[in-house]
Amino acid sequence: MNIKKVIKEKGWTLERLAAEMTNKHGGKGITQPTVSQIINGNPSLDKLKEIANIIGISVSELLQDTTDNNTITCPNCGAKLEIKKVE
């Protein structure tokens, strides 16, 4: 999982993403170092949803392991989770 790579592939910079994210007062804008801390740390599901929503993708796309399109990596425990199509 490389969240920064996905963000860049979607045409976003961390600075631009930071400007769109919700701050602790409910307004727009956080610092780029704060975005880096969120991404490099252990991001909450709410933050992952916010990032995915801002850049226009699903959380599963954000977390997708680029080496295998049928798995994602859990941001909390690092476990590989297989994505299966339900028919």
Secondary structure, DSSP 8 states (H G I E B T S, - for coil): --HHHHHHHTT--HHHHHHHSB-TTSSB---HHHHHHHHHS---HHHHHHHHHHHT--HHHHHB-TT-TTEEE-TTT--EEE-----
